[in-house]
């Protein structure tokens, strides 16, 4: 593997980098992990040259830098099409794949964060917010997970399940999403995937090692 083909993964085990870790485990390609710390190496000039936001995760591959979890998941799925983790450009399922991927990165992320901060748009101004209302977002999300088949694209597991499924898992864990049966059933299937288990074990081990050394 040439240096340009190497996947370098910048993360912290207590971050959204856990989503990207899972995606990397799903594609089954070797990658090198660089663990960054909040407030120090994550804000250092070397890393700011990679991601000016000073946030994780980020992935570099073939001379390209990709940040933002949804983009990382989508990029890796397209970069390794043999994994079957994204519908091809001419596959009609590509539309639903992109729709719900952007829904997760847009309305869902915004609504959940706004609610946690007590900053949801008031009802008389909800039309100005891309998410409308928190209730609308949750109902739409339930529609997404309630289709035929075990996964968001029916019988086909994809990068969409990694990204949107991670948000659902965290929403249930931290009570930022309501405890609906559709969400719980989907999450129970999702987090039994071998790649999900491997990713979780890797990041949990990093956290344990950091705590032991502190």
C-alpha positions, 0 to 999 in steps of 0.5 A: 500500500502506498502512502497515498492509499493509506487511510489515516483516521483522526479521532477521539474515542469519546466523540462522533469519531466512534461512527467513523470507526464503525464505518472503517471496520465495516469496509474491512480495509487497514487504517492508521488511527491518530488519537487527538485530545480535546483542547490540545492536539485537536486544536494544534496547527498540524491538525488545524491544517487538516480540519480547520474546525479542530474537530474529529473525526477526519479521514485522509486517503489518496490525498483527500481529506474528508470531515463530517461523519456523514461525509466520511461514511459516504466517502468510504462506501463509495471509495470501496464499492466492492463492500456494497455499502452504498447503492451505485449511482444508477441504482434507484435506491441511491435516492433514498440513501442520500435522502436519509443520509442528509436528513440525519446530518441536517434536520435530525442533528439540528433538532436534537442539538437544539432541543438539548440546548433549549433552543428549539424554534418557537412554534410561530417560527418553526417554518423558518427552521429546516427541521420544522419541529422536533416532533416532525423530525422524530415522526419522520425518523420513525417512518425511515426505520419502519419500512420493510426489511431489517435495514433502512434500505430494506434487506440491504445494509449500507453506510446509511445504517452506520450513520443514522443508526449511530444517531438513533443508538445515542438518542436512545442511550442519552434520552435525546430521542423518545423510547419508541419500539421502532427505534429500539428494535432497529437498534437491537439488530444494528449493534449486533453487527460484528463490525459494530462490536469490534469498533465499540471494543476498540474505542472502549479500550482506548478510553479505559487505557486513558483513564488508567493513565490519568 
